[in-house]
């Protein structure tokens, strides 16, 4: 079972009470075994999804989903990718959102591959500041690598 599915299931056991910022509609979760949990997490603001460019033949119908700040651009849609492997950046972000954190920009990560302009940076900053993560011996975090069972 991929780590994203494991994290979705585990977090479903203890998450409650986080107020929704905005509900998202993901176009790729219908019928998925975790659909109900994914929708619940979106309502609570824990997951945001990915904006994808739609093929030109589909663009004419427009998108039906809303992103965090505004409706997706014409010719795009919001997807969740429920069967994708979860990355290290996504895992840290999800864990900190689950406890109500918005991340920290006042703490700068010393991990050489954490770009402070990236969406995950505030969460990695906070995780490192709290010593939840330390990175690899070479001073990197490797945010785009999949989470391993050992790393979770």
LOZA-897921 format. One record per residue (C-alpha): x, y, z; residue in one letter. Coordinates in steps of 0.2 Angstrom, whole numbers, plus 5000, padded with zeros to 4 digits. Layout:
% residues N
XYZA;...
//
This chain:
% residues 152
500050005000X;500750174996X;501250295010X;499950425005X;498550295007X;499350245024X;499450425030X;497650465024X;497050315034X;498050355050X;497650535050X;495750495048X;495850415065X;496250565075X;495850725065X;494350825071X;493851005075X;494851095062X;493751235054X;493651225035X;494451375025X;493651315009X;492951165001X;493851094986X;493150974973X;494450854966X;494050784949X;494950614951X;494350544968X;492550484963X;492450304968X;494150294977X;494150204993X;494750355002X;493550484994X;492650525010X;494150555020X;494950655006X;493350765005X;493350785024X;495250835024X;494850965010X;493451035020X;494651055035X;495951145024X;497251005027X;497450965008X;497351074993X;497650964978X;498551004962X;498051114948X;498251024931X;498151094913X;496651004904X;496850944886X;496151074874X;494650954870X;494050974888X;494451154891X;492851214883X;491851144898X;492851234910X;493451184928X;492251144942X;493451154956X;494051294967X;495851314973X;496351394989X;496251574984X;495251574968X;494451474954X;495651384943X;496251464927X;495251424912X;495751254905X;496351194922X;495651074935X;496051034953X;496550854956X;497150754971X;498050614964X;497450484977X;498650344971X;500250444970X;501650424982X;501650564995X;503250664996X;504250715011X;503650895008X;501850845008X;502050735023X;502750875034X;501450995027X;499950875031X;500650835048X;500751015053X;499151065045X;498350925055X;498851005071X;498251175066X;499851255061X;500051375046X;501951355046X;503251475051X;504151605039X;505151685054X;506251525055X;507351495041X;507751315037X;509651275036X;509251135024X;510151175008X;508751114996X;507251205005X;506751344994X;505951475005X;504751524990X;504051354989X;502351314997X;503051185009X;504451295016X;503451365031X;503051185037X;504851125035X;505451275044X;504351245058X;504751055059X;506551095059X;506451225072X;505451105083X;506750975079X;505450855072X;506550835057X;508450855055X;508650815036X;510050705029X;511850705034X;512250805018X;511250955024X;509750915013X;507850885016X;507450804998X;505750874998X;505150794982X;505750614987X;504450494992X;504150465010X;504850295016X;504150195030X;505750235040X;505550415036X;503750425042X;
//
